[in-house]
């Protein structure tokens, strides 16, 4: 036998031993060694790819699993691992393709059906996703994540009572109680109003960062940032010494206000969004912080504060106004967008998990904290279910 092939075999077997001990770092190193000695072996590529999935090295896993399946597309574990890889990389179309392939080859079990259902849900194949989550619960009736994911789908399908039951069952089984009280509040108007958990918003936008502008602006026709700045009740040539872009995201507002800002600061809860904004080179400083935490630090005052499509993820705004008002100089501006609450509601959490605010509620907060209500402009924010979603563009000036 060729000595290099024997060495590759020994490295591969040693890698399997380390994999079975869940020492994936050691396993991956041994599989890499085997691959160098005997390139292109499907079994080595698959095991290396699976090890990389466990280690969170998804780019390397993608390369290995792609090659493994090109050589032998009957490897069910490779399809499963490649599906997980695409989920991690945010390619839900390919993730579903991989899970479908694995399913056709006999893949089953609670964890697999849970991931399969998530892929189906991301592609808006909701009845199929519901069936997948039901299959996951057939295997593991006390799998809290499956109850929660199934409730998301039921909520989106208008099955409100079933979704409430699912969220409650997930909580009983140990799911995050703060997060699930938030989900329940969106479905039960009689539930106490709760603010969105910071960890939920951070994770949401971390996952959204790569596709944020393409989806929000390209697909949903978002124009809140542009309309907000176009309607500022100031001279179009006016400059601002210090501008804060709260919830800056990838820098949509920052790109528009930069020519008029001597000093531009961006703030966002999502570190992935902040990284995207930093790459633009527009901001003088950027902060990955919850906005009230940001407002409570430092003493410098701003001339203009922007919050485009931000308060829809905050809820009650008393703490925001309390922290913000001392940090804006007299004559300075606060410009923000909101979705308007239904009549009789001050703050409303929609089943979309976005908050809406009543203008009288905002007027009262403004008066209480030393703001002059300068202007409100109504115009679409973006598309929702292919229809324009109206919003209020509010402009306050510090007294």
N, C-alpha and C positions, 0 to 999 in steps of 0.2 A: 504494500500500500504506500502511496505517496506520503512521505513524512508530514508534509504540510496539511494533507487531508486528515491524517490521524490527529495532528495537533488541533485542527479545527473541531474534530469530533469530541476530543477531550474538553476543549473550551466550551463547546455547546452543552455537553452533559453537565459540566460544572456550573454553567449558567442556569440550567434547569433546576439544579439542586438549590442554588441561591434564590431563584425565583420562588420555589416552593416554600422557602423560609421567609419569604416576603422581604428579602434584602434586594430590592430592585436596582439599587445603585450598583452593587456587585454583579448582579445578573446582567445588567446592560453592558458593563465593561467587558464581561466575558463573551457576550454575544457579539459585541463589536470586534473583539479579537478573532472570534470564529469567522466573522464575515470577511475580515481582511485576509484570512488564510484561505477561505473558500467563498469567493464572492458569488452573490446571486442565489444562494440557497433559500428557497421559500420558507422552510421551517425556521431558519435562523432569522430571516427578515421579519417573520411574523412575531417571534418571541421577543426580538429586539423592539419591534414596534409596540407590543403590548407593555413591555417594561417601561418604555418611554411615556406611554399613557399614564402609568402609575406614578411616574416621576414628574408629570406635568410638562414634559418636553414635546409639545404637540407638533411643532414643525418637523422635528426629526421623526416622530411617529408617523406623520403623514407620508414622508418620503419612503420609509421602510414598508409600510402597509400597502402603499400604492404598488411598489415593486413586487411584494409578496403575492398580491392578488392578481397582478398581471401574469405572474408565472403559474398560479394555481388559484382559481377563483372559487374553489370548493371549501376553503378554510373558513368555517363559521366564526371562529374566534377572531380571525383577522377582520371580517366584516363588522363584527360587534365593536372591536377596538377602533376601527376606522370611523365608525359611526360616532363613538364618543369623541374622537379627535375632531371631527367636523363640528360637533356641538360646541366644543371648547373654542374652536376657531370662528364660530359664528356663522358657519355655512350650513344653514338648516335644510336647504334643498338636498345637498349631498348627504347630510346626516340621515335624512329620511330614506334616501336611496339605499344607504348601507344597512340600515335597520330592516328595511323590506327584504333585502338580499339575505340577511342573517335569518330573518323569520322564515323565509322560503326554504332555508337549509335546516330548519328545526329549532332555531333559538327560541328559548322560552324562559320563564322564571320572573319573579317579581321585579327585580332591578331592570331586567331587559325590557319588560312590558312598560315599566314606568318611563324609561328613556324613549321608547318607541312612541308612547302616547305624547310625550313632550314634543317630539319631532312632528307628529301629526298636528298637534295644536298650533305649533308655530307656522305651519302651512295652512292654517285655518280649515283643516279637515276635522271639524269638531265632532261629528257623530263617530267617526273612526277613532278619534282620540279617546272619546268616552269609553268605547269598547276596550281599548288597550288598557286604560286605567282600571276598568272593572276586572280585566284579566289579571292585572298586577295584584289586585286585592283578593282575587281568588287564591293566589299563591301565598299572600301575606296579608291577612285581614287587618292587621294592626300596623301597617306601613303608613305612618302619618303623612309622608310626602305624597303618597298616591291619593289619599283623601283630599289633601289640599289642592293638588293639581287637577283632580277630577272636579272639585268645586269651582276652580277657575273656568273650566270649560262649561260647566252648568250655568255659571253666571253669564258667560258670553252667549249661551243659547237661550237665555231668558228663563231658565229653570231655577227661579229664585229660592223657593223653599228647599229644593234639593241641595243647592249651593250652601245655604245656611247650615243645613244638617252636616254637610261635608266639612265645612270650616270648624264647626263645633266639635265634630269627631276628631279632626286633626289636632285640635287643642287638647282634647282629652288624652290623646296618645303622645303628647309631649311637644307638639309644634309650637313655635315661637308665639307666646300669648299676645304680645304687643302687636305683632304683625297681623295676627288673625283677628284681633279686635278691630283693627283698621279695615280688613276685608269685610267683616261683619257690619261695621258701621256704614259701609257703602251700600249695603243691601237692606238695612233695617233703619229707617228714619227715626224709629223710636229709641235706637241705641244712642248713648252719649256720644257727642262729637269728639273725635280724637284727631290729633295731628299725625301726619304721615311719619312713620319711623325713619329716622335719618339713615339707618343702615339699609333700609329698603330703597330709598331714593338714590343713595350712593351706588348700590349694586345695579339698579336699573340703568343709570346713566353710564356706569363703567362698561356695561355690556353693550350699550347703545352707541358708544363713542365712535367706533370705526365707521358706522353707517349713518351717523346722526344727520349730517347735512343732506346726504343723498335721499334719505327717507323723508325727513321733515320738510325740506324745501322742495326737493325734486318730486316726491310722490304725493305729499300732503299739501303742497302749495303754501307752506307757511310764509307769512309776510309780516308777522308781528313786529320783528325787529326793525324792518324798513318803515312801516307805517308809524311806529312809535317815535322814531327820530324825525320823520318827515313833518310831524305835527307838533313838534316842540314849540311852545308859544314864546319863542325868542327870535331875535334877528338871525337869519340864516347864516350870517357871517360871524356871529358871536362865538368867542372862544371861551373855554372853561379851564381854569387853572388845575383843578383836580377832579377827575371823573372816576366813579366806581361803577363797574359793570357787575352787578350781583347776579349770580347764576349765569356766568359768562358762557358756559358751554364751550363750544369749539371756537368762539370768537365772532359770531355773526354781528352782534352789536358793536363789538370792538372795532371791526373792520370799517364800519360806517362812521363812528365818532372819532376815530384816531386823528383825522386831519384837524379837528377842532379842540383836541385835548392836549394841554401841556404835559399832564401826567395822568396816565391811564392805569387803573388797577382792576384786575379781574379776580373774581371770587367764585368758586364752585365747589360743591360738596364732593364731586367726582374727580378723583385724581387722574383718571383716564381722560376726562374732558379737559382738565387743566393742561395735561401733556400735549393734547392737540392744539389748544390755544397758544401754548408756549412756542410751538413750532412755527407759528405765524410771525413771530418777532414783533408783534404790535404793542404788547403790554409792557409797561415799565416794571410792574410786579404782578405776580399771580399767587393766589392762596387757595389751597385745597382745604377749605373749612366750611362748616355750617355757617350760614350767613349771620345769625345772631352772635355766634362766637366771634366772628370777624369784627362785627360792629362794636363789640364790647372791649376790643383791644385797641390800644393807641389813643391819641388825642387829636390828631390832625383832622381838619374838617374838609368836606367835599363841597364842590359847587354844583355838581350834577350826579345824581344817582339813578341808574337804569336798572329795571327789573322786568325784562321781557319774558313772559311765559314762565315766571318763577313762583308767584304766589299760588298758582294752581296746585303746587306740591307742598304748600306750607299749611294751609288751613287757617286757624285763628292767627290774626296778625298783630295782636296787642304787644307781644314781646318784640316783634320786629320794629314797630313804631317807637316803643320805649327805648330801644337800643339805638335806633337810627337818628331820632330827632336831635339829640345833642351833637351829632357828628356832622351836621350840615349847617353851613354858615347862613346867616340871615340873607335872604334873597336867592338862596340856592334852590335847586329844583330836584324833585323826585318824579320820575316818569315810569309808569308800570302798566301792565296789561292784566286784566282779569276776565274770566268768564262770569256772566251775571247769574246770580242765584234766582231760584223761582220766587214768586211773590210770597211774602210772609216768612222767608228764610233769610237769616243774616249771613251764615256760612253754611254751605251745603256740600256734602261729599257725594259725588255722582258714582254710579256703578262703574264708570270708567276709571275710578280711583283718582280722579282729579277734583279739586275743590272749586266751587263757584262762590262769589262774594256779592252781596247786595250793595248797591251804591250808597244807600243811607247808612249802612254799617261803616263803610269807608269814610263817608263824610264825617261821621261822629268821631272816628279815630283821628282824622286829620285835625279837626277842631280841638280835640283834647290835647294834642301834642304840638300845637303851634304851627299848623300849616294852613295856608290859604288855598281853597279849592279853585284852581285857576281854569281848568277846562276838562271836559270829558268828550271823547270822540268815539263813536261807535263804527266799527268796520269789521269785516271778517278777519279772523286770526289764521285760519287754515281750513282744510277740508276735513270733514268727519262723515264717514259713510258716503263719500262722494258729494256731500253737500257743504256749502260754506258754513263754518261755525263762527257766529258773531261773537265779538268781544268788546270790552270797554277799554279804551286807552285813556288813562287818568294822568293828569298833570297837576302836581301840587307845588306851591312855592313857599319856602320857609319864611315865617314872619319874623 
